[in-house]
């Protein structure tokens, strides 16, 4: 896909109370990220907050997410990918928060030079699909953004075989 064939799967995911799936111990996006990494042989990197004070309650979390979006916040992330330049293709995954990326994903993206990279967005949601996420990634990174993938969170949690088939079909279209 690029001169550098090394692949990275970056994701932001939440546990706790989630819409339509209840209280979960593994995030919807984390499940999909691991499926992608397993299929492509990619390295995994989870975006974690330096000071994670997000509430576990779904309703409370949506309010915080909306406040962060309105304020164009950039929550501090806990770690960086030390060898980011080694990757030619980067998958970026997150839940759809108010039709956009969680603000911590912007923090992550703004830390790196994306020149020459291909980016494949993937999103978990409960009805919003990809929304403006691919165009937001393109605007922020200036990278070559590939066709994105979206999956219902309840499907990632409760219908894993079906979810895996959909992930595999998308990856095949991307050439993996």
C-alpha positions in Angstrom: 0.0 0.0 0.0 2.9 2.4 0.7 6.7 2.1 0.5 6.6 1.3 4.2 4.4 -1.7 4.6 4.4 -1.6 8.4 0.9 -1.2 9.8 -0.4 0.3 13.0 -3.8 0.2 14.6 -4.5 3.1 16.8 -7.7 3.2 18.8 -9.6 5.0 21.5 -12.2 2.9 23.3 -14.3 3.1 26.5 -15.6 0.5 29.0 -18.4 1.1 31.4 -22.1 1.7 30.6 -22.7 1.8 26.8 -25.8 2.6 24.8 -27.7 -0.6 23.9 -25.0 -3.0 25.3 -25.1 -2.3 29.0 -22.0 -2.3 31.3 -19.0 -3.6 29.3 -15.5 -4.7 30.3 -14.0 -4.4 26.8 -14.8 -1.4 24.6 -16.5 -1.8 21.3 -13.8 -0.1 19.4 -11.1 -2.2 21.2 -12.8 -5.3 20.0 -12.7 -4.1 16.3 -9.1 -2.9 16.7 -8.0 -6.3 17.8 -9.8 -8.0 14.9 -8.0 -5.6 12.5 -4.6 -6.2 14.1 -5.1 -10.0 14.1 -6.0 -10.0 10.4 -3.3 -7.6 9.2 -0.5 -8.4 11.6 -0.4 -4.8 12.7 0.9 -3.3 15.9 -1.7 -2.0 18.4 -1.7 1.3 20.2 -4.5 2.3 22.5 -5.0 6.1 23.1 -5.3 6.5 26.8 -5.9 9.7 28.7 -3.1 11.0 31.0 -5.8 11.8 33.6 -8.9 9.7 32.9 -11.7 11.3 34.7 -14.4 10.3 32.3 -17.5 9.0 34.0 -18.5 5.4 33.6 -22.2 6.3 33.2 -23.3 6.6 29.5 -25.4 9.7 29.9 -22.8 11.5 32.0 -20.1 10.6 29.5 -22.1 11.9 26.5 -22.4 15.3 28.4 -18.6 15.5 28.9 -18.0 14.5 25.3 -20.3 17.2 24.1 -18.7 19.8 26.4 -15.2 18.8 25.1 -16.4 19.1 21.5 -17.9 22.5 22.1 -14.7 23.7 23.8 -12.5 22.2 21.0 -10.7 20.6 24.0 -7.5 18.6 23.6 -7.3 16.2 26.6 -3.8 15.1 27.4 -3.0 11.6 26.2 -0.8 9.3 28.3 1.7 8.1 25.8 3.1 8.4 22.3 4.1 6.0 19.5 7.9 6.3 19.7 8.4 4.8 16.2 5.5 6.4 14.4 7.6 7.2 11.3 8.1 3.4 10.8 4.4 3.0 9.8 3.1 3.5 6.2 -0.6 2.6 7.0 -2.4 3.7 10.2 -5.8 2.5 11.1 -7.5 5.0 13.4 -10.5 3.7 15.4 -12.9 5.3 17.9 -16.5 5.6 18.9 -18.6 8.2 17.2 -19.1 11.0 19.7 -21.6 13.6 18.6 -20.8 13.0 14.9 -17.1 13.4 15.4 -13.9 11.9 16.8 -13.5 12.0 20.6 -11.3 15.0 21.3 -8.4 12.8 22.7 -8.1 11.4 19.2 -7.4 14.9 17.9 -4.7 15.3 20.6 -3.1 12.1 19.3 -3.3 13.0 15.6 -1.8 16.5 16.1 1.3 15.1 17.7 2.7 13.5 14.5 3.8 14.1 10.9 1.4 12.2 8.7 3.2 12.9 5.4 3.1 9.9 3.1 0.9 7.8 5.3 -2.4 6.1 4.4 -5.1 6.3 7.1 -8.0 3.9 7.4 -10.7 5.1 9.8 -13.0 2.7 11.7 -15.8 3.7 14.0 -18.2 2.0 16.4 -21.6 3.7 16.9 -25.3 3.0 17.5 -26.7 4.7 14.5 -24.4 7.6 13.5 -22.1 5.6 11.2 -18.9 7.3 10.1 -20.4 10.8 10.1 -17.7 13.4 9.4 -14.9 11.4 10.9 -13.0 10.6 7.7 -13.1 14.2 6.6 -12.0 15.3 10.1 -9.1 12.9 9.9 -8.1 14.2 6.5 -8.3 17.8 7.6 -6.2 17.2 10.7 -3.6 14.8 9.3 -3.5 15.8 5.6 -2.9 12.1 5.0 -4.3 9.9 2.3 -7.6 8.7 3.9 -8.9 5.4 2.7 -12.5 4.2 2.7 -13.7 4.0 6.3 -15.6 1.3 8.1 -18.4 1.6 10.7 -19.9 -1.1 12.9 -22.7 -1.0 15.5 -21.2 -1.3 19.0 -23.8 -3.9 20.0 -22.7 -6.0 17.0 -19.0 -5.7 18.1 -20.0 -6.8 21.6 -22.7 -9.4 21.0 -22.3 -10.7 17.4 -18.5 -11.1 17.1 -18.5 -13.7 14.3 -20.7 -11.4 12.2 -18.6 -8.4 13.1 -15.4 -10.3 12.2 -16.8 -11.2 8.7 -17.6 -7.5 8.1 -14.2 -6.4 9.3 -12.5 -9.0 7.1 -14.6 -7.9 4.0 -13.6 -4.3 4.6 -9.9 -5.2 5.0 -10.0 -7.2 1.8 -11.4 -4.2 -0.1 -8.4 -2.2 1.2 -6.0 -4.8 0.0 -5.2 -6.7 3.3 
